[in-house]
Amino acid sequence: MPASKHCYHHRQRRQALRRLGCLAALPLGLGAATLALAQEWPAKPLSLVVPFPAGGTTDLLARSLGDQLSRSLGQPVIVENRPGAGATLGADYVAKARADGYTLLMGAVHHTIATSVYKKLPYSFQKDLVPVSTLAMVPNVLTINPARTPARDVAELVALARQSTPGFSYGSNGNGTAQHLIGTQFQAATGIRLLHVPYKGSGPLTTDLLGGQVTMSFDTLATVLPHIKAGKLRALAVTTATRSSALPDVPTLEQAGLKGFDIGTWFGVLAPAGTPGPVVARLNAEIVRIVKSPEFQQRMLAAGAEPMSSSPEAFARRIDQETVKFAGLVKDGKVAIE
């Protein structure tokens, strides 16, 4: 096991700065071969793993980033979809990959939730992966198919759900994802019972929502926005504390009368723990530059996403804070998966 891997697996990283401090110290103890790797990186194509199927928000962001990252690095960035188990299969794959900077994860808020939802994960999101930079924040939106469900607002939807037999269903991107947790909160806040239908990602979920196989979803705005604009889906509320600039006429759930909702979906890039510090620093610099570019910002805002870059340290702090936050929500909602 390389010295860098040993550092990450045998030292507690309770605080974000302490965790990144370990990373910063890596170059001093690296062997000649690893230092040479960091200096010549990248010398071959990179793999950006998306833990959801093609067609969803994570995939859209990954391909947008990959296009520009390949230009700046001079190497192809291949988006590799590895869906399943609430985004944890893809995370596990990257966590166990060689720590050389060539295999990266398009992570999301779902991973900080899965830490508490899944009783036995084969990896540690906070120990086996190192943050590089956040990419964007995307609001989640309560959406229905108006051709199947005639509700005009949240109150009408709740009233219809109470009268419906056998009841309404909601789809999510998988067990332990943000959509699953929002659905659990929504039931607790309204007192209605909904059937949870987990999917492997936004693509198949949206297909079934459009087809009427599920009643509603709390999916990311970037996925459903084109269908909302086309009138095929109806947005009733966003799940964040403030309204979305892409849907200024759609209220928040709190404005619709439900308290305590403030969950958006952030996305960011992570690498296997032990990835050389200079490689992480180079990746961070390139991603920050891309996210701040007018081309990327325009593309994200048009899709309903808010561009958001960060330092590795700030990203690490977000992960630590939200892991604690969602642990409480998961416990209150009694959400658990073997």
C-alpha positions as CSV (number, residue, x, y, z in Angstrom):
1,M,0.0,0.0,0.0
2,P,1.5,3.4,-1.0
3,A,2.4,5.8,1.8
4,S,-0.4,8.2,0.8
5,K,-3.0,5.5,1.0
6,H,-1.7,4.5,4.4
7,C,-2.1,8.1,5.5
8,Y,-5.7,8.3,4.5
9,H,-6.7,4.9,5.9
10,H,-5.0,5.1,9.2
11,R,-5.5,8.7,10.3
12,Q,-8.9,10.0,11.4
13,R,-10.1,13.0,9.4
14,R,-12.6,14.3,11.8
15,Q,-12.2,17.9,10.7
16,A,-12.0,19.0,7.0
17,L,-8.8,21.0,7.4
18,R,-7.1,18.1,9.2
19,R,-8.1,15.9,6.3
20,L,-6.8,18.2,3.7
21,G,-3.7,18.8,5.8
22,C,-2.8,15.2,5.3
23,L,-3.2,15.7,1.6
24,A,-1.1,18.8,1.6
25,A,1.7,16.9,3.3
26,L,1.7,14.1,0.7
27,P,4.3,15.4,-1.7
28,L,7.1,15.4,0.9
29,G,6.7,11.7,1.5
30,L,6.0,10.6,-2.1
31,G,8.4,8.2,-3.8
32,A,10.3,9.2,-7.0
33,A,7.8,7.3,-9.2
34,T,4.8,9.1,-7.7
35,L,6.4,12.5,-8.0
36,A,7.2,11.7,-11.6
37,L,3.6,10.7,-12.1
38,A,2.3,14.0,-10.7
39,Q,4.7,16.0,-12.9
40,E,3.8,14.3,-16.2
41,W,0.0,14.1,-15.4
42,P,-2.1,13.8,-17.5
43,A,-0.4,11.5,-19.9
44,K,-3.5,9.5,-20.9
45,P,-7.3,9.8,-21.0
46,L,-9.2,10.4,-17.8
47,S,-12.4,8.6,-16.7
48,L,-15.1,10.7,-15.0
49,V,-17.5,8.2,-13.3
50,V,-21.2,9.2,-13.2
51,P,-23.0,7.0,-10.6
52,F,-26.3,7.4,-12.5
53,P,-27.5,6.4,-16.0
54,A,-27.2,8.8,-19.0
55,G,-29.8,11.4,-19.4
56,G,-29.9,12.8,-15.8
57,T,-28.5,15.9,-14.2
58,T,-25.3,14.3,-13.0
59,D,-24.6,13.0,-16.5
60,L,-25.4,16.4,-18.0
61,L,-23.0,18.2,-15.7
62,A,-20.3,15.6,-16.2
63,R,-20.4,15.8,-20.0
64,S,-20.4,19.6,-19.9
65,L,-17.4,19.6,-17.6
66,G,-15.7,16.8,-19.5
67,D,-15.8,18.6,-22.8
68,Q,-14.0,21.7,-21.4
69,L,-11.7,19.8,-19.1
70,S,-10.4,17.7,-22.0
71,R,-9.6,20.9,-23.9
72,S,-7.6,22.4,-21.0
73,L,-5.8,19.2,-20.1
74,G,-5.1,18.1,-23.6
75,Q,-6.4,14.6,-22.9
76,P,-9.9,13.0,-23.5
77,V,-12.2,12.9,-20.5
78,I,-14.4,9.9,-20.9
79,V,-17.7,9.9,-19.0
80,E,-18.4,6.4,-17.6
81,N,-21.9,5.7,-16.3
82,R,-21.9,3.2,-13.4
83,P,-25.4,3.5,-11.9
84,G,-27.0,1.6,-9.0
85,A,-27.6,1.4,-5.3
86,G,-28.4,5.1,-4.8
87,A,-25.2,6.3,-6.5
88,T,-23.0,4.2,-4.1
89,L,-21.8,1.6,-6.8
90,G,-20.0,4.3,-8.7
91,A,-18.6,5.9,-5.6
92,D,-17.3,2.5,-4.5
93,Y,-15.7,1.9,-7.9
94,V,-13.8,5.2,-7.7
95,A,-12.9,4.8,-4.0
96,K,-11.1,1.5,-4.9
97,A,-9.5,2.8,-8.1
98,R,-5.8,3.6,-8.5
99,A,-5.0,6.9,-6.9
100,D,-3.2,8.4,-9.9
101,G,-5.7,11.2,-11.0
102,Y,-7.1,9.3,-14.0
103,T,-10.3,8.0,-12.3
104,L,-12.6,10.7,-10.9
105,L,-16.1,10.7,-9.4
106,M,-18.9,13.1,-10.2
107,G,-20.2,13.1,-6.7
108,A,-23.4,14.6,-5.4
109,V,-25.3,15.3,-2.2
110,H,-26.7,11.8,-2.4
111,H,-23.4,10.4,-1.2
112,T,-23.6,12.4,2.1
113,I,-27.1,10.9,2.7
114,A,-26.1,7.4,1.8
115,T,-23.5,7.4,4.5
116,S,-26.4,7.3,7.1
117,V,-29.0,5.4,5.0
118,Y,-26.9,2.4,4.1
119,K,-25.9,0.3,7.1
120,K,-23.0,-1.4,5.4
121,L,-21.2,0.6,2.7
122,P,-18.1,-1.0,1.2
123,Y,-16.3,2.3,1.3
124,S,-16.1,5.5,3.4
125,F,-17.1,8.6,1.5
126,Q,-15.1,10.8,3.9
127,K,-12.0,8.6,4.1
128,D,-11.6,6.9,0.8
129,L,-12.3,9.9,-1.5
130,V,-10.7,13.3,-1.5
131,P,-12.7,16.4,-2.6
132,V,-11.5,18.4,-5.6
133,S,-14.1,21.1,-6.2
134,T,-17.9,21.6,-6.3
135,L,-19.4,22.2,-9.7
136,A,-23.0,23.3,-9.3
137,M,-26.0,23.5,-7.0
138,V,-29.4,22.4,-8.5
139,P,-32.8,23.0,-6.8
140,N,-35.1,20.0,-6.5
141,V,-38.7,20.6,-7.7
142,L,-42.0,18.8,-6.8
143,T,-43.3,17.9,-10.3
144,I,-46.4,16.1,-11.5
145,N,-47.8,15.1,-14.9
146,P,-50.8,17.4,-15.4
147,A,-52.4,15.0,-17.8
148,R,-52.7,12.4,-15.0
149,T,-52.9,14.6,-11.9
150,P,-54.9,17.9,-12.2
151,A,-53.5,19.6,-9.1
152,R,-52.5,23.3,-9.5
153,D,-50.7,23.6,-6.2
154,V,-49.3,21.7,-3.3
155,A,-52.6,22.0,-1.3
156,E,-54.6,20.5,-4.1
157,L,-52.1,17.7,-4.6
158,V,-52.3,16.8,-0.9
159,A,-56.1,16.8,-1.0
160,L,-56.1,14.6,-4.1
161,A,-53.6,12.2,-2.4
162,R,-55.9,11.8,0.6
163,Q,-58.8,10.9,-1.6
164,S,-56.9,8.6,-3.9
165,T,-57.1,4.8,-3.7
166,P,-54.7,3.0,-3.5
167,G,-52.7,6.3,-3.2
168,F,-50.1,8.3,-4.9
169,S,-46.5,7.3,-5.7
170,Y,-43.3,9.3,-6.0
171,G,-40.1,8.4,-7.9
172,S,-36.6,9.0,-6.8
173,N,-33.1,8.5,-8.2
174,G,-32.7,5.5,-5.8
175,N,-32.8,4.5,-2.2
176,G,-30.9,6.9,0.0
177,T,-30.8,9.8,-2.5
178,A,-32.0,13.3,-1.8
179,Q,-35.3,12.7,-3.6
180,H,-36.0,9.7,-1.3
181,L,-35.3,11.8,1.8
182,I,-37.4,14.8,0.5
183,G,-40.3,12.4,-0.1
184,T,-40.0,11.1,3.4
185,Q,-40.0,14.6,4.8
186,F,-43.0,15.5,2.5
187,Q,-45.0,12.6,3.9
188,A,-44.2,13.6,7.5
189,A,-45.1,17.3,6.9
190,T,-48.4,16.5,5.1
191,G,-49.6,13.4,6.9
192,I,-50.2,11.5,3.7
193,R,-48.8,8.2,2.7
194,L,-46.9,7.8,-0.6
195,L,-45.5,4.8,-2.3
196,H,-41.7,5.2,-2.9
197,V,-40.5,4.0,-6.3
198,P,-36.7,4.0,-6.6
199,Y,-35.0,4.3,-10.0
200,K,-31.4,4.1,-11.0
201,G,-31.4,7.7,-12.1
202,S,-33.3,10.7,-13.4
203,G,-33.5,9.4,-17.0
204,P,-35.8,6.4,-16.3
205,L,-37.6,8.3,-13.6
206,T,-38.6,11.1,-15.9
207,T,-39.7,8.6,-18.6
208,D,-42.1,7.0,-16.2
209,L,-43.3,10.3,-14.8
210,L,-44.2,11.4,-18.3
211,G,-45.8,8.1,-19.0
212,G,-47.9,8.2,-15.8
213,Q,-46.3,5.2,-14.1
214,V,-45.5,7.4,-11.0
215,T,-47.6,10.3,-9.8
216,M,-44.9,12.8,-8.8
217,S,-41.2,13.3,-8.2
218,F,-38.8,15.6,-6.3
219,D,-36.1,15.5,-9.0
220,T,-33.5,18.0,-9.9
221,L,-34.7,21.0,-11.9
222,A,-32.1,20.5,-14.7
223,T,-33.7,17.2,-15.6
224,V,-37.3,18.2,-15.7
225,L,-37.0,21.9,-16.8
226,P,-37.4,21.2,-20.5
227,H,-40.6,19.2,-19.9
228,I,-42.0,21.9,-17.6
229,K,-41.4,24.5,-20.3
230,A,-43.1,22.3,-22.8
231,G,-46.1,21.9,-20.6
232,K,-45.7,18.1,-20.3
233,L,-44.9,18.4,-16.5
234,R,-46.1,20.9,-13.9
235,A,-43.9,22.3,-11.2
236,L,-45.7,22.9,-7.9
237,A,-42.8,23.9,-5.6
238,V,-39.1,23.9,-5.2
239,T,-37.5,22.2,-2.2
240,T,-34.9,24.9,-1.5
241,A,-35.2,27.9,0.9
242,T,-35.4,30.3,-2.0
243,R,-37.1,30.3,-5.4
244,S,-35.2,29.3,-8.5
245,S,-34.3,31.9,-11.0
246,A,-35.3,29.5,-13.7
247,L,-38.8,29.2,-12.3
248,P,-39.5,32.5,-10.5
249,D,-43.3,31.9,-10.4
250,V,-43.0,28.6,-8.6
251,P,-43.1,28.9,-4.8
252,T,-40.9,27.1,-2.3
253,L,-42.4,24.3,-0.2
254,E,-42.3,26.6,2.8
255,Q,-44.2,29.3,0.9
256,A,-46.7,26.5,0.0
257,G,-47.3,26.0,3.7
258,L,-44.8,23.2,4.6
259,K,-42.0,24.0,7.1
260,G,-38.4,22.9,7.3
261,F,-37.6,22.2,3.7
262,D,-34.2,23.3,2.4
263,I,-32.6,20.6,0.3
264,G,-30.9,21.3,-3.0
265,T,-28.6,18.9,-4.9
266,W,-24.9,19.9,-5.2
267,F,-22.5,18.2,-7.5
268,G,-18.7,18.0,-7.3
269,V,-15.6,16.1,-8.4
270,L,-13.7,13.8,-6.1
271,A,-10.7,11.5,-6.5
272,P,-9.5,8.4,-4.7
273,A,-7.8,9.1,-1.4
274,G,-4.0,9.2,-1.9
275,T,-4.2,11.0,-5.2
276,P,-1.0,13.2,-5.4
277,G,-1.5,16.7,-4.0
278,P,-0.2,18.4,-7.2
279,V,-2.7,16.5,-9.3
280,V,-5.6,17.5,-7.0
281,A,-4.4,21.1,-7.1
282,R,-4.1,21.1,-10.9
283,L,-7.6,19.6,-11.2
284,N,-9.1,22.1,-8.8
285,A,-7.5,25.1,-10.7
286,E,-8.9,23.8,-14.0
287,I,-12.4,23.1,-12.7
288,V,-12.6,26.5,-10.9
289,R,-11.5,28.3,-14.1
290,I,-14.1,26.3,-16.2
291,V,-17.0,26.9,-13.7
292,K,-16.2,30.7,-13.8
293,S,-16.1,30.8,-17.6
294,P,-19.0,32.6,-19.3
295,E,-19.6,29.6,-21.6
296,F,-20.1,27.1,-18.7
297,Q,-22.1,29.6,-16.6
298,Q,-24.5,30.3,-19.4
299,R,-25.0,26.6,-20.1
300,M,-25.7,25.8,-16.5
301,L,-28.1,28.7,-15.8
302,A,-30.0,27.7,-19.0
303,A,-30.4,24.2,-17.5
304,G,-31.6,25.5,-14.1
305,A,-28.3,24.9,-12.3
306,E,-26.3,27.4,-10.3
307,P,-22.6,27.2,-11.1
308,M,-20.6,26.8,-7.8
309,S,-16.8,26.1,-7.6
310,S,-14.8,25.8,-4.4
311,S,-11.4,24.9,-2.9
312,P,-10.9,21.3,-1.8
313,E,-10.9,22.5,1.8
314,A,-14.3,24.2,1.4
315,F,-15.7,21.2,-0.4
316,A,-14.5,19.0,2.4
317,R,-16.2,21.2,5.0
318,R,-19.5,21.0,3.1
319,I,-19.3,17.2,3.0
320,D,-18.6,17.0,6.7
321,Q,-21.4,19.4,7.6
322,E,-24.0,17.8,5.4
323,T,-23.1,14.3,6.5
324,V,-24.0,15.4,10.1
325,K,-27.1,17.2,8.9
326,F,-28.5,14.4,6.9
327,A,-27.7,11.8,9.6
328,G,-30.3,13.7,11.8
329,L,-32.9,13.8,9.0
330,V,-32.4,10.1,8.2
331,K,-32.8,9.2,11.9
332,D,-35.9,11.3,12.2
333,G,-37.4,9.8,9.0
334,K,-36.4,6.3,10.1
335,V,-34.9,5.7,6.7
336,A,-32.5,2.7,6.6
337,I,-31.3,0.2,4.0
338,E,-29.4,-3.0,4.5
